[in-house]
Amino acid sequence: MRDLYFYVGRHYLRFFVVLFGALILFFVGFDYIQNVKDLSNSANIHLLYLVFKTFHAMDILMPISLIFAFITTSLYLIRSNALVALYALGYSKNSVLRVYIVMASIVTIIYIILQTTPFAYSVDRAYSIREYGNLKNSTQQLFFKYDIGKRHYYIYMGYLSTLEQKAYDLRLFEVRDDKLKVLLEADEARYSDNHWKIEKASLIETPDLLDNRSSHIILEKKKHIIILEGFRPSILDKVYESQISFSIVDALYALKLLSSQGVSTEKIKSALSAMIIYPFFSIFTIIFIFGYVPLSNRQGNLSFFTFVSILGSLLLWGTLYSFVKLTLSGVLSAQIGIILPIGIIAFASIFIHYKK
């Protein structure tokens, strides 16, 4: 069994690397030719754009590259009569298929792990370089609501820098029983230890009952104030600015946080489904196509098999990718746009595998 993994797996990974690299070069090269006129004259900017666009291409092309590598490896084994020799040596079809599944699963898991890192934001980085000429990591005029029990907080940030983990020109309004109770103003706040920390702030408090004799508005200066537990800068930037790119770590943080606030989490669930569930369609497609792989040139029309496999894979990949984009934009739910199609492909693949 080790020899089988070494022989088939080596060829599969070799073809995957070659095809993956070729598709990335084509994707990045074509995009660069289209957008080079929009980039600044700095060589560093061009290099950064190419790097982040390469990461973006890896994100898009990994699933289809796994399928193409499987088709290419199968053709190689058939034309060299190696597939017949493997079966003659006593290896079953399930044993050969298991090699493809294991190798493709390893690559897919590595891909998902990369989605927990800044790799997930490569498309945003490339867009910022093209549109602004730098790595824009800031948001202006951010306004959102935050609830703790019966207390409602409305927060305004004039400028949020996710790179510095700071917010400038901060305003916090606390509302209780539909009445404004506290107004906090600060020039700067820093995110640290899962909290936003304010060194100096002006605080205005209003009494429960305001009359001319016994109550008055309290105005004072405060130091070392802690607010907004769990509100990471990257979450604020992505969620409240209606952006759809998340890393898995930030998406899980945002899901927990927004669920506690009673805010819709459909966008977060869609992003998680796209990063975790969608990549596995390549493995199910490999299982499906394997059911129709001819044993040799004489057993079937190899040209027809190649044409149908490649064309069908491209159509399936394009359709699923369109569904993912529609889901991330909010047109479809994650259950309809991602989970259901992947489930149908998985069921069809398992059915064909046991039927064949």
C-alpha positions in Angstrom: 0.0 0.0 0.0 2.9 2.4 0.7 4.2 1.8 -2.8 0.8 2.6 -4.2 0.7 5.9 -2.3 4.2 6.8 -3.4 3.6 6.0 -7.1 0.1 7.4 -7.6 0.5 10.2 -5.0 3.8 11.4 -6.4 2.4 11.7 -9.9 -0.8 13.4 -8.6 1.0 16.0 -6.6 3.4 16.7 -9.4 0.6 17.3 -11.9 -1.2 19.4 -9.3 1.8 21.7 -8.7 2.4 22.1 -12.5 -1.3 22.8 -13.3 -1.9 25.0 -10.2 1.2 27.1 -11.0 0.2 27.4 -14.7 -3.3 28.6 -13.9 -2.1 31.1 -11.3 0.5 32.5 -13.8 -2.3 32.9 -16.4 -4.7 34.4 -13.9 -2.2 36.9 -12.4 -0.6 37.8 -15.7 -4.0 38.5 -17.4 -5.1 40.6 -14.4 -1.8 42.5 -14.3 -2.0 43.4 -18.0 -5.5 44.8 -17.4 -4.7 46.8 -14.3 -1.1 47.8 -14.6 -2.1 51.3 -15.9 -4.0 51.9 -12.6 -1.0 51.1 -10.4 1.5 53.7 -9.2 5.1 53.8 -10.6 6.6 52.4 -7.5 8.2 49.0 -8.0 7.2 48.0 -4.4 3.6 48.6 -5.2 3.7 46.5 -8.3 5.4 43.7 -6.4 2.9 43.8 -3.5 0.0 43.8 -6.0 1.4 40.7 -7.7 1.9 38.9 -4.4 -1.6 39.5 -3.1 -3.1 38.8 -6.5 -1.2 35.5 -6.5 -2.8 34.6 -3.1 -6.2 35.6 -4.5 -5.6 33.3 -7.5 -4.6 30.5 -5.2 -7.9 31.0 -3.3 -10.0 30.7 -6.5 -8.1 28.1 -8.5 -7.2 25.5 -5.8 -10.4 23.3 -6.1 -10.4 23.1 -10.0 -6.6 22.4 -10.0 -7.1 19.4 -7.8 -9.7 18.1 -10.3 -7.6 18.8 -13.3 -4.6 17.1 -11.6 -6.7 14.0 -11.1 -7.8 13.9 -14.7 -4.3 14.3 -15.9 -2.9 11.6 -13.6 -5.6 9.2 -14.7 -4.8 9.8 -18.4 -1.1 9.3 -17.6 -1.8 6.0 -15.8 -4.1 4.8 -18.6 -1.8 5.7 -21.5 1.2 4.1 -19.8 -0.8 1.0 -18.9 0.2 1.6 -15.3 -3.5 1.5 -14.2 -3.9 -2.0 -15.6 -0.7 -3.1 -14.0 -1.8 -1.8 -10.6 -5.0 -3.8 -10.8 -3.1 -6.8 -12.0 -0.9 -6.5 -8.9 -3.9 -6.9 -6.7 -4.8 -3.3 -5.9 -8.5 -2.6 -6.0 -10.2 0.5 -7.5 -11.0 1.7 -4.0 -7.3 1.5 -3.1 -6.4 3.7 -6.0 -9.3 6.1 -5.4 -8.3 6.4 -1.7 -4.9 7.8 -2.8 -6.5 10.6 -4.7 -8.9 11.3 -1.8 -6.1 11.4 0.8 -3.9 13.7 -1.3 -6.7 16.0 -2.2 -7.9 16.1 1.4 -4.5 17.1 2.6 -4.3 20.0 0.1 -7.8 21.1 1.0 -7.1 21.1 4.8 -4.0 23.2 4.2 -6.1 25.6 2.2 -8.6 25.8 5.0 -5.8 26.4 7.5 -4.6 29.3 5.3 -8.1 30.8 5.6 -7.4 31.3 9.3 -4.5 33.7 8.5 -4.3 37.1 6.7 -4.2 35.0 3.5 -8.0 35.3 3.5 -7.8 39.1 3.0 -5.6 39.0 -0.1 -8.4 40.2 -2.3 -8.9 43.2 -0.1 -5.2 44.0 -0.1 -4.9 43.8 -3.9 -8.0 46.0 -4.3 -6.6 48.6 -1.8 -3.3 48.8 -3.7 -5.0 49.2 -7.1 -7.6 51.8 -5.9 -5.6 53.7 -3.3 -2.0 53.0 -4.1 -1.3 51.6 -0.7 -2.4 49.0 1.9 -5.5 50.8 3.1 -6.3 49.5 6.6 -8.7 52.1 7.8 -12.3 53.0 7.9 -13.9 56.4 8.4 -17.1 57.5 10.1 -18.1 54.1 11.6 -21.3 54.0 13.6 -22.8 51.0 15.3 -25.0 49.8 18.2 -23.9 47.6 21.1 -26.3 46.1 23.7 -25.6 44.9 27.3 -28.8 43.8 29.0 -31.2 46.8 29.0 -28.4 49.2 28.2 -28.0 50.3 24.6 -24.7 51.8 23.4 -24.3 53.8 20.2 -20.7 54.2 19.2 -19.2 56.5 16.6 -15.6 56.3 15.4 -14.4 59.1 13.2 -11.4 57.0 12.0 -10.6 53.3 12.7 -7.1 52.0 11.9 -7.0 48.2 11.9 -3.3 48.3 11.3 -2.6 50.4 14.4 -5.5 48.8 16.3 -6.6 52.3 17.2 -9.8 54.4 16.9 -9.8 58.2 16.7 -12.5 60.8 17.5 -14.6 58.4 19.6 -18.2 59.1 20.8 -20.2 56.7 23.0 -23.8 57.3 23.8 -25.5 55.2 26.5 -29.3 55.0 26.3 -31.5 53.5 29.1 -35.3 53.5 29.0 -35.2 55.5 25.7 -33.3 58.3 27.4 -29.7 59.4 26.9 -27.9 58.9 30.1 -24.2 59.0 29.3 -22.1 60.7 26.6 -18.4 59.8 26.4 -16.0 61.6 24.2 -12.3 60.7 23.6 -9.7 61.6 21.0 -8.2 58.1 20.9 -8.8 54.5 22.0 -6.5 51.5 21.6 -7.6 47.8 21.3 -5.6 45.6 23.7 -6.3 42.4 25.6 -9.7 41.9 24.0 -10.9 45.4 25.1 -10.8 49.0 23.9 -8.9 51.1 26.3 -9.3 54.9 26.6 -6.6 56.8 28.5 -8.4 60.2 28.7 -12.1 61.0 28.1 -14.8 63.6 28.8 -17.9 62.1 30.4 -21.3 63.7 30.6 -24.0 62.1 32.8 -27.6 63.1 33.1 -29.7 62.3 36.2 -32.8 60.1 36.1 -35.1 63.1 36.9 -33.9 66.5 35.8 -35.3 69.5 37.8 -33.8 72.8 38.9 -33.4 72.0 42.6 -31.8 68.6 43.3 -30.4 67.3 40.0 -27.9 68.5 37.5 -25.8 67.3 34.6 -22.4 65.9 35.7 -19.4 66.8 33.6 -16.1 65.2 34.5 -12.8 63.9 33.1 -12.1 60.2 33.2 -8.9 58.1 32.8 -8.3 54.5 32.0 -11.7 53.5 30.7 -12.4 50.0 29.2 -15.2 49.5 26.7 -16.4 47.2 23.9 -15.2 43.8 25.1 -14.5 41.4 22.1 -15.0 44.0 19.4 -11.8 43.4 17.4 -10.9 46.1 14.9 -11.0 43.7 12.0 -14.5 42.6 13.0 -15.7 46.2 13.2 -14.1 47.0 9.8 -15.7 43.9 8.1 -19.1 43.5 9.7 -20.2 47.1 10.1 -18.8 48.2 6.7 -20.7 45.4 5.0 -17.6 43.7 3.6 -17.7 39.9 2.9 -14.1 38.8 3.3 -13.2 37.2 6.6 -10.7 34.9 8.0 -12.1 31.9 9.8 -10.9 33.1 13.1 -12.5 36.6 12.7 -15.7 35.0 11.3 -16.0 32.8 14.4 -15.4 35.8 16.7 -17.9 37.9 14.8 -20.5 35.0 14.8 -20.2 34.7 18.6 -20.3 38.5 19.1 -23.2 39.3 16.8 -25.3 36.3 18.1 -25.0 37.8 21.6 -26.2 41.1 20.2 -29.2 39.7 18.4 -27.8 40.8 15.0 -28.2 38.8 11.9 -25.3 36.5 11.3 -26.3 35.2 7.8 -23.3 37.0 6.2 -20.9 35.4 8.7 -22.4 31.9 8.2 -22.1 32.4 4.4 -18.4 33.3 4.7 -17.7 30.3 6.9 -19.5 28.0 4.5 -17.6 29.3 1.6 -14.2 28.8 3.4 -14.9 25.5 5.0 -17.5 23.6 3.0 -17.2 24.8 -0.6 -13.5 23.5 -1.1 -14.6 19.9 -0.5 -16.6 19.9 -3.8 -13.4 19.0 -5.6 -13.0 15.7 -3.6 -16.6 14.7 -4.4 -16.1 15.6 -8.0 -13.0 13.4 -8.1 -15.0 10.5 -6.7 -17.8 11.0 -9.3 -15.4 11.2 -12.3 -13.4 8.2 -11.0 -16.5 6.0 -11.5 -16.2 6.6 -15.3 -12.4 6.3 -15.7 -11.7 3.6 -18.4 -9.3 0.8 -17.5 -7.4 1.2 -20.8 -7.5 2.8 -24.2 -9.4 -0.2 -25.6 -12.1 -0.1 -22.9 -13.4 3.3 -23.8 -13.0 6.5 -25.8 -10.3 8.3 -23.9 -10.6 11.5 -25.9 -14.3 11.7 -25.2 -13.7 10.9 -21.5 -11.1 13.7 -21.3 -13.4 16.3 -23.1 -16.5 15.5 -21.0 -14.5 15.4 -17.7 -12.8 18.8 -18.3 -15.8 20.5 -19.7 -18.1 19.1 -16.9 -15.6 20.1 -14.2 -15.4 23.7 -15.5 -19.1 24.0 -15.7 -19.6 22.6 -12.2 -16.8 24.8 -10.8 -18.2 27.9 -12.5 -21.7 27.3 -11.3 -20.7 26.6 -7.7 -18.4 29.7 -7.7 -21.3 31.8 -8.9 -23.5 30.4 -6.1 -20.8 31.2 -3.6 -20.7 34.8 -4.8 -24.5 35.1 -4.8 -24.5 33.7 -1.2 -21.8 36.1 0.0 -23.7 39.0 -1.5 -26.8 38.0 0.4 -29.0 37.0 -2.6 -29.0 33.3 -1.5 -28.7 31.8 2.0 -25.7 29.6 2.9 -28.0 26.6 3.0 -29.3 27.1 -0.5 -26.3 28.6 -2.2 -23.5 26.4 -0.8 -24.6 23.5 1.5 -27.4 22.2 -0.7 -25.3 22.1 -4.0 -22.3 20.4 -2.2 -24.7 18.0 -0.6 -26.2 17.0 -4.0 -22.7 16.5 -5.5 -21.7 14.4 -2.5 -24.8 12.2 -2.8 -24.4 11.8 -6.5 -20.7 10.9 -6.1 -21.4 8.3 -3.4 -24.2 6.8 -5.5 -22.1 6.5 -8.6 -19.2 5.1 -6.7 -21.2 2.2 -5.2 -23.1 1.7 -8.4 -19.9 1.3 -10.4 
